[in-house]
Amino acid sequence: MRLNVSSLTLLSTSLMLGLSVFSAQAEKVVSLEQAITLAQQNDPWLHGSRLKQSAVENRSIASGTLPDPKVSLGIMNLPTDTWDLDQEGMTQLKVGVSQMFPRGDSLKIKQEQLKIESTKFPLLREDRKAKLISQVSQLWLDAYLAQQTIKLIEADWALFEQMAEVTKASYSNVVGKTRQQDVIRAQLEIVQLDDRLTSQKQKLETTIARLNEWLHIYDAAGLNESFNFDTQPLEFRVSKKLPTIHLNNSTVLKASNYSRNLLAQELSNHPAILAIDIKRKASEKAVELAKQQYEPQWGVNASYAYRDNMPSGDSRADLFSVGVTFDLPLFTENRQDKQVAASIADSETIKTEKLLLTKQMISMVEKELRQLKRLSDRQSIYQEQLLKQTHDQAEASLTAYTNDDGDFAEVVRARIAELNARISALRIDVDALKTVARINYFFAHSQSNSNAEHKSMQTSHKTNQHLSNQQFGEK
C-alpha cells in the first residue's frame, strides 16, 4: 500500500495534534490528598448506602404498624324464587369489619430489629472510606514509582548515548583499547534502556487508567441524568514529591509492648468489626421474633345486618354481630421449635464471623509489620552504603577507562548497577509507604456520627466544585 504526499501530510498533522493534546493533558498534576478526597466524596457506593439506610429506616416504621382492617359487604339469604328483599326474615344487607393483631410483641420486635440493622450502614460507609484511602494510595504510589523511574532512566539516557558516541569515535580513530564489542555493547545498553523506559511508561499509563476510576466527579442530584465520563482527563501526572504517610497507633505496634490481645482490642473498634456486632444484635432480635410464634394470633370482627320490612309493613329488627378469632399453636415441635432453633443457630454463626475477621486482621497486620521492618532495614542499607558505593564504583570505572586502564564492559556494568540501585531505593521507599497505607486501614476507628455525616454531605458539593476546577494543578 503506497501513501501519497497529501496522505503523509495529513498523517503527520494528525500525529502532531495527538501529541500536542497528550502533552497538554500530561501537564495536569494531582496530589495524593486530592485523589483521596475526590475518591471519598464521589463514590456512588456511598450514596447507594445512604439510600439503603433510608429504605431500612422507612421499613422499620412501616413494620411497627398494625395491618389494615378488612371491610366486607354482602347480601345474605336472598330468596331465589322472587329475589325480593322483604320476603324472608333471613334476608340481610350486611356490612362487616375485622382487624387482626400480630402475635405477642412481634410488631415492636420487628421494628427494633430493623432500626438496629439501619445503624450498620454508617459503619459500612466508614469501612468503605478506609478502603478507598488504602486502595487509592497504593494506586497513586504505583503511578509515582513509574513516573520517577522514568525520570531516573531519562536522566541517565544522555550519559549512555554520550558513552556510545565516545566509544564509536574511539573505535573509528583506533584510539586506546576500544574494541568492536565495546561499540556493540554500548548500543545494546541503549536499546535495553529504551525497553526499560517503554515498560515503565506502560506501567504508568495503566496505573493512571486504574486511578482514573476513582476521580470522576459524581453528583447525587443528577442520578437520573446521563453521566458524562469525558469530564475527567484521560492522562495526568502525580506530584513529584513523595508524600508522608504516618503510621496510626504506632505505640500498639511497637515490638516492646506488642500483644495480640491488645491488638484485638484495638481492632474491635474497626467499622467492619462493629458492623458484625450490629448484625449480631439484629440476629438476637430475630430469635425474640421467632419465639413470638408461640403466642396466639388474635382477631376481632363486627358486622351490622339490615333487614327490610315485612310484606305486611311491619318492621324487622336489624342485627349486630361481634366476635373474636385466635389460633392455637399446639403443634410446635416441627414448626415453632425448629424456627427458634434456626434463629439461634444463625445468631451463633455471626459470632464466628467476628472471630474469623479478627483473626484475619491480626494475621494481615503482622504480615505487613514484618514487611515494613525488612523494608526499613533495606532503606538503611541503601541510604548508608549501596547508593554511595555504586556511585563511587561507577566513577572509578569511568576514570580507569578514560585512562586506558579499565574495561568498557565494567564501565557499563557499573553505570547500570548505579541506576538499578537508585531505582531499587525508590521502590523500597514506595513499598514502605504502601505498606503503611495498608496497615492504617486496620486502625480506621469508627467515627460515624449523623450530624458530622450530614455536615460532610452539605460541604461535599462545594468541595467538588472547587476540586473540579483546581484539582489538577499545572505542572
Wavefront OBJ file of the C-alpha trace (Angstrom):
o trace
v 0.000 0.000 0.000
v 1.501 3.367 -1.054
v 0.844 6.704 0.626
v 0.879 9.860 -1.460
v 2.251 13.185 -0.256
v -1.126 14.518 0.882
v -1.789 11.360 2.902
v 1.604 11.603 4.581
v 0.994 15.271 5.363
v -2.422 14.504 6.861
v -0.979 11.625 8.883
v 1.877 13.696 10.276
v -0.527 16.558 11.101
v -2.811 14.171 12.982
v 0.136 12.759 14.906
v 1.303 16.243 15.849
v -2.169 17.218 17.033
v -2.456 13.990 19.023
v 0.923 14.543 20.641
v 0.045 18.132 21.491
v -3.206 17.039 23.119
v -1.357 14.324 25.038
v 1.247 16.834 26.184
v -1.452 19.261 27.339
v -3.165 16.541 29.310
v 0.129 15.280 30.706
v 0.760 18.699 32.245
v -2.055 18.101 34.742
v -0.909 17.098 38.227
v -2.899 15.512 41.054
v -1.642 15.020 44.603
v -2.344 12.047 46.846
v -4.510 14.147 49.152
v -6.608 15.386 46.234
v -7.026 11.870 44.853
v -8.237 10.544 48.217
v -10.643 13.466 48.693
v -12.134 13.000 45.236
v -12.488 9.257 45.688
v -14.269 9.590 49.040
v -16.611 12.391 48.053
v -17.554 10.997 44.636
v -18.101 7.314 45.342
v -21.582 6.233 44.131
v -21.410 3.300 46.571
v -21.619 5.719 49.499
v -24.722 7.349 48.033
v -26.266 3.928 47.455
v -25.520 3.019 51.079
v -27.368 6.108 52.316
v -30.349 5.169 50.152
v -30.332 1.640 51.568
v -30.233 3.028 55.099
v -33.194 5.268 54.333
v -35.096 2.283 52.944
v -34.500 0.184 56.072
v -35.471 3.073 58.356
v -38.730 3.537 56.450
v -39.417 -0.200 56.627
v -38.890 -0.120 60.392
v -41.646 2.479 60.732
v -43.951 0.513 58.448
v -43.281 -2.760 60.265
v -44.490 -1.314 63.584
v -47.943 -0.528 62.221
v -50.963 -2.785 62.553
v -52.236 -4.426 59.362
v -55.120 -2.637 57.648
v -58.632 -3.624 58.785
v -60.800 -5.536 56.342
v -64.313 -4.469 55.382
v -66.867 -6.883 53.944
v -70.162 -6.120 52.140
v -72.765 -8.710 51.226
v -76.383 -9.705 50.680
v -77.297 -12.820 52.646
v -80.091 -15.368 52.270
v -81.754 -13.810 49.220
v -84.756 -15.986 48.014
v -84.184 -17.268 44.512
v -87.886 -17.606 43.577
v -88.784 -13.917 43.784
v -85.486 -12.161 44.649
v -87.453 -9.902 46.990
v -85.630 -8.418 49.959
v -88.726 -8.362 52.177
v -89.980 -11.886 51.506
v -87.850 -13.767 54.049
v -86.844 -12.664 57.525
v -83.348 -14.113 56.979
v -82.557 -11.846 54.040
v -79.977 -9.237 55.096
v -77.778 -6.490 53.737
v -74.608 -6.974 55.784
v -71.517 -4.793 56.324
v -68.686 -6.042 58.493
v -65.199 -5.011 59.629
v -62.379 -7.156 61.011
v -58.966 -6.422 62.483
v -56.101 -8.870 63.022
v -53.447 -8.373 65.705
v -49.938 -9.850 65.276
v -48.619 -12.408 67.734
v -47.347 -11.092 71.050
v -44.846 -8.216 70.656
v -43.834 -9.176 67.131
v -44.540 -5.688 65.739
v -42.356 -3.978 68.324
v -39.585 -6.533 67.996
v -39.573 -6.355 64.179
v -39.413 -2.566 64.332
v -36.494 -2.671 66.765
v -34.711 -5.235 64.604
v -34.892 -3.019 61.505
v -33.787 0.030 63.491
v -30.735 -1.911 64.658
v -29.987 -3.049 61.094
v -30.133 0.548 59.840
v -27.289 1.528 62.189
v -24.801 -0.705 60.364
v -24.810 1.407 57.191
v -22.786 4.347 58.631
v -20.225 1.777 59.797
v -20.085 0.193 56.350
v -19.523 3.633 54.856
v -16.655 4.268 57.280
v -15.147 0.950 56.248
v -15.579 1.831 52.583
v -13.836 5.183 53.056
v -10.943 3.494 54.834
v -10.628 1.002 51.982
v -10.685 3.858 49.471
v -7.794 5.570 51.271
v -5.749 2.372 51.137
v -6.598 1.481 47.547
v -6.220 4.977 46.085
v -2.956 5.483 47.998
v -1.482 2.299 46.557
v -2.534 3.197 43.008
v -1.176 6.719 43.401
v 2.122 5.415 44.773
v 2.408 2.910 41.899
v 1.970 5.798 39.475
v 4.567 7.812 41.390
v 7.045 4.914 41.259
v 6.660 4.502 37.497
v 6.833 8.257 36.916
v 10.003 8.725 38.968
v 11.606 5.598 37.474
v 11.057 7.101 34.030
v 12.735 10.278 35.257
v 15.764 8.335 36.548
v 16.143 6.407 33.288
v 15.808 9.550 31.186
v 18.411 11.277 33.369
v 20.956 8.530 32.523
v 19.913 8.336 28.877
v 22.174 11.188 27.776
v 25.129 9.658 29.614
v 24.729 6.292 27.887
v 24.348 7.983 24.499
v 27.476 10.016 25.152
v 29.345 6.875 26.139
v 28.195 5.186 22.926
v 29.323 8.135 20.801
v 32.713 8.298 22.506
v 33.191 4.558 22.113
v 32.241 4.687 18.447
v 34.577 7.611 17.806
v 37.449 5.922 19.638
v 36.937 2.731 17.681
v 36.818 4.620 14.361
v 40.019 6.528 15.137
v 41.747 3.474 16.613
v 42.306 5.349 19.850
v 43.021 3.475 23.036
v 41.883 -0.083 23.619
v 38.361 0.354 22.252
v 37.089 -2.794 20.558
v 34.181 -3.527 18.274
v 32.412 -5.406 21.030
v 32.548 -2.235 23.147
v 30.671 -0.343 20.429
v 28.083 -3.104 20.149
v 27.763 -3.298 23.934
v 27.147 0.463 24.175
v 24.434 0.333 21.503
v 22.882 -2.738 23.151
v 22.670 -0.980 26.503
v 20.829 1.930 24.888
v 18.324 -0.462 23.325
v 17.810 -2.230 26.643
v 17.445 1.119 28.363
v 14.812 2.061 25.807
v 12.954 -1.162 26.569
v 13.006 -0.408 30.313
v 11.732 3.088 29.613
v 8.880 1.752 27.499
v 8.000 -0.786 30.169
v 7.806 1.907 32.852
v 5.667 4.116 30.611
v 3.330 1.168 30.183
v 3.079 0.755 33.961
v 2.454 4.476 34.415
v -0.295 4.615 31.793
v -2.104 1.514 33.070
v -1.908 2.731 36.682
v -3.234 6.166 35.729
v -6.101 4.450 33.913
v -6.943 2.456 37.061
v -6.642 5.548 39.263
v -8.982 7.424 36.928
v -11.838 5.183 38.071
v -11.999 6.992 41.418
v -11.579 10.583 40.244
v -14.839 11.174 38.362
v -16.982 13.947 39.823
v -20.275 12.392 40.956
v -23.391 14.456 41.657
v -26.076 12.553 43.556
v -28.675 15.123 42.487
v -28.154 14.214 38.841
v -28.550 10.480 39.311
v -31.333 10.267 36.732
v -29.254 12.091 34.125
v -26.707 10.549 31.801
v -23.250 10.562 33.391
v -20.580 12.487 31.499
v -17.414 10.404 31.625
v -15.456 12.857 29.440
v -15.102 15.470 32.189
v -12.195 13.548 33.695
v -8.861 13.928 31.817
v -7.545 10.736 30.274
v -3.958 11.497 31.184
v -2.398 13.350 34.089
v 0.651 13.176 36.301
v 1.065 12.738 40.007
v 3.042 15.051 42.245
v 6.828 14.971 42.049
v 7.286 14.890 45.828
v 6.870 11.645 47.723
v 4.131 12.215 50.345
v 4.379 11.425 54.031
v 2.038 8.759 55.422
v 2.153 8.375 59.191
v 1.567 5.034 60.857
v -1.575 5.026 63.004
v -1.393 3.606 66.536
v 2.348 3.093 66.344
v 2.508 2.559 70.125
v 0.367 -0.584 69.854
v 2.611 -1.951 67.118
v 5.934 -1.479 68.892
v 7.774 -4.730 69.413
v 8.474 -3.892 73.054
v 4.808 -3.859 74.111
v 3.187 -5.807 71.288
v 0.322 -8.069 72.355
v -2.201 -9.838 70.162
v -4.864 -9.367 72.810
v -4.160 -5.641 72.856
v -4.217 -5.590 69.069
v -7.523 -7.486 69.002
v -8.954 -4.981 71.462
v -7.831 -2.146 69.190
v -9.298 -3.863 66.130
v -12.645 -4.236 67.907
v -13.264 -0.554 67.127
v -12.862 -1.127 63.399
v -16.050 -0.313 61.414
v -16.120 -3.770 59.823
v -15.995 -5.450 63.257
v -18.615 -3.093 64.681
v -20.872 -3.838 61.711
v -20.725 -7.529 62.659
v -21.720 -6.586 66.224
v -24.734 -4.770 64.798
v -25.556 -7.832 62.729
v -25.370 -9.989 65.869
v -27.733 -7.688 67.775
v -30.206 -7.851 64.893
v -29.978 -11.643 64.922
v -30.795 -11.668 68.644
v -33.941 -9.735 67.833
v -34.689 -12.373 65.195
v -34.565 -15.006 67.943
v -37.029 -12.989 70.029
v -39.240 -12.608 66.967
v -39.212 -16.353 66.343
v -40.279 -17.010 69.944
v -43.371 -14.887 69.367
v -44.693 -17.690 67.154
v -45.710 -19.479 70.365
v -48.203 -16.694 71.057
v -51.724 -16.912 69.562
v -52.751 -14.517 66.833
v -55.897 -12.612 67.736
v -58.543 -11.011 65.594
v -61.827 -9.173 66.214
v -64.741 -8.688 63.862
v -68.028 -6.850 63.959
v -70.918 -6.663 61.498
v -74.236 -4.907 61.048
v -77.064 -6.542 59.093
v -80.011 -4.593 57.715
v -83.350 -6.373 57.147
v -86.229 -4.999 55.097
v -89.793 -4.627 56.429
v -92.251 -7.466 56.223
v -94.677 -7.615 53.266
v -97.368 -6.555 55.735
v -95.452 -3.408 56.540
v -94.229 -4.404 59.959
v -90.594 -3.643 60.607
v -87.926 -6.198 61.280
v -85.116 -5.654 63.755
v -81.636 -5.164 62.308
v -78.861 -7.471 63.507
v -75.451 -6.698 65.027
v -72.690 -9.282 65.495
v -69.272 -9.174 67.178
v -66.700 -11.921 67.568
v -63.124 -12.832 68.368
v -60.842 -15.232 66.485
v -57.495 -16.694 67.535
v -55.336 -19.635 66.611
v -53.865 -22.187 68.975
v -50.157 -23.003 68.402
v -50.458 -26.540 69.728
v -48.264 -28.479 67.292
v -44.997 -26.625 67.879
v -42.457 -29.435 67.622
v -41.926 -29.320 63.859
v -42.664 -25.641 63.310
v -42.129 -23.081 66.081
v -39.415 -25.114 67.818
v -37.454 -25.511 64.586
v -37.819 -21.841 63.682
v -36.445 -20.768 67.054
v -33.586 -23.283 66.785
v -32.737 -21.970 63.310
v -32.698 -18.363 64.527
v -30.427 -19.278 67.433
v -28.040 -21.090 65.051
v -27.935 -18.039 62.757
v -27.119 -15.812 65.735
v -24.295 -18.073 66.871
v -22.904 -18.178 63.331
v -22.395 -14.416 63.384
v -20.160 -14.762 66.453
v -17.855 -16.997 64.405
v -17.789 -14.357 61.641
v -16.426 -11.791 64.089
v -13.766 -14.199 65.320
v -12.729 -15.111 61.775
v -12.447 -11.479 60.702
v -10.454 -10.564 63.817
v -8.024 -13.440 63.229
v -7.663 -12.430 59.586
v -6.957 -8.806 60.515
v -4.359 -9.780 63.123
v -2.616 -12.006 60.576
v -2.615 -9.258 57.951
v -1.278 -6.653 60.396
v 1.547 -8.958 61.489
v 2.431 -9.739 57.877
v 2.553 -6.048 56.969
v 4.580 -5.226 60.095
v 7.215 -7.805 59.219
v 7.374 -6.493 55.681
v 7.678 -2.917 56.941
v 10.513 -3.935 59.277
v 12.506 -5.512 56.442
v 11.829 -2.579 54.147
v 13.145 -0.266 56.852
v 16.295 -2.375 57.118
v 16.786 -2.224 53.368
v 16.266 1.541 53.393
v 19.144 1.872 55.839
v 21.381 -0.359 53.712
v 20.715 1.607 50.554
v 20.959 5.064 52.122
v 24.074 4.358 54.170
v 26.009 2.037 51.853
v 24.716 0.859 48.493
v 23.893 4.190 46.848
v 27.246 5.710 47.731
v 29.226 2.592 46.869
v 27.594 2.083 43.458
v 28.190 5.747 42.631
v 31.842 5.553 43.654
v 32.267 2.358 41.656
v 30.750 3.938 38.550
v 33.014 6.981 38.813
v 36.091 4.850 39.428
v 35.330 2.578 36.472
v 34.829 5.540 34.142
v 38.063 7.197 35.325
v 40.012 3.976 34.796
v 38.544 3.520 31.317
v 39.350 7.084 30.244
v 42.945 6.482 31.380
v 43.130 3.287 29.284
v 43.331 1.267 32.457
v 39.858 -0.258 32.563
v 37.362 -2.305 30.615
v 34.396 -0.709 28.892
v 32.120 -3.577 29.951
v 32.972 -2.794 33.544
v 32.029 0.868 32.996
v 28.656 -0.151 31.597
v 28.025 -2.648 34.387
v 28.889 -0.019 36.995
v 26.542 2.563 35.461
v 23.725 0.024 35.196
v 24.342 -1.050 38.800
v 24.136 2.571 39.975
v 20.875 3.115 38.061
v 19.433 -0.129 39.423
v 20.402 0.863 42.958
v 18.643 4.221 42.693
v 15.536 2.585 41.228
v 15.560 -0.081 43.937
v 15.905 2.549 46.657
v 12.961 4.421 45.183
v 10.904 1.223 45.026
v 11.713 0.434 48.671
v 10.551 3.896 49.754
v 7.304 3.499 47.803
v 6.717 -0.049 49.063
v 7.183 1.160 52.638
v 4.516 3.832 52.173
v 2.173 1.324 50.521
v 2.656 -0.985 53.500
v 1.862 1.826 55.927
v -1.289 2.639 53.938
v -2.420 -0.985 54.167
v -1.703 -1.101 57.923
v -3.603 2.134 58.539
v -6.752 0.572 57.097
v -6.932 -1.817 60.055
v -6.849 1.093 62.503
v -9.650 3.074 60.891
v -11.756 3.570 64.008
v -15.436 4.309 63.652
v -16.300 7.979 63.741
v -19.808 7.615 62.331
v -21.916 10.486 63.553
v -25.149 11.508 61.909
v -24.528 15.236 62.441
v -20.957 15.015 61.189
v -22.020 12.999 58.167
v -24.814 15.449 57.371
v -22.321 18.327 57.566
v -19.949 16.390 55.315
v -22.705 15.881 52.747
v -23.522 19.604 52.808
v -19.916 20.601 52.105
v -19.300 17.809 49.587
v -20.872 19.652 46.656
v -18.886 22.820 47.371
v -15.656 20.819 47.646
v -16.398 19.004 44.394
v -16.833 22.318 42.620
v -13.503 23.541 43.992
v -11.653 20.341 43.097
v -13.256 20.050 39.678
v -11.845 23.492 38.860
v -8.486 23.190 40.638
v -7.959 19.507 41.354
v -5.243 19.275 38.741
v -2.581 21.855 39.360
v -0.424 22.938 36.449
v 2.962 21.289 36.239
l 1 2 3 4 5 6 7 8 9 10 11 12 13 14 15 16 17 18 19 20 21 22 23 24 25 26 27 28 29 30 31 32 33 34 35 36 37 38 39 40 41 42 43 44 45 46 47 48 49 50 51 52 53 54 55 56 57 58 59 60 61 62 63 64 65 66 67 68 69 70 71 72 73 74 75 76 77 78 79 80 81 82 83 84 85 86 87 88 89 90 91 92 93 94 95 96 97 98 99 100 101 102 103 104 105 106 107 108 109 110 111 112 113 114 115 116 117 118 119 120 121 122 123 124 125 126 127 128 129 130 131 132 133 134 135 136 137 138 139 140 141 142 143 144 145 146 147 148 149 150 151 152 153 154 155 156 157 158 159 160 161 162 163 164 165 166 167 168 169 170 171 172 173 174 175 176 177 178 179 180 181 182 183 184 185 186 187 188 189 190 191 192 193 194 195 196 197 198 199 200 201 202 203 204 205 206 207 208 209 210 211 212 213 214 215 216 217 218 219 220 221 222 223 224 225 226 227 228 229 230 231 232 233 234 235 236 237 238 239 240 241 242 243 244 245 246 247 248 249 250 251 252 253 254 255 256 257 258 259 260 261 262 263 264 265 266 267 268 269 270 271 272 273 274 275 276 277 278 279 280 281 282 283 284 285 286 287 288 289 290 291 292 293 294 295 296 297 298 299 300 301 302 303 304 305 306 307 308 309 310 311 312 313 314 315 316 317 318 319 320 321 322 323 324 325 326 327 328 329 330 331 332 333 334 335 336 337 338 339 340 341 342 343 344 345 346 347 348 349 350 351 352 353 354 355 356 357 358 359 360 361 362 363 364 365 366 367 368 369 370 371 372 373 374 375 376 377 378 379 380 381 382 383 384 385 386 387 388 389 390 391 392 393 394 395 396 397 398 399 400 401 402 403 404 405 406 407 408 409 410 411 412 413 414 415 416 417 418 419 420 421 422 423 424 425 426 427 428 429 430 431 432 433 434 435 436 437 438 439 440 441 442 443 444 445 446 447 448 449 450 451 452 453 454 455 456 457 458 459 460 461 462 463 464 465 466 467 468 469 470 471 472 473 474 475
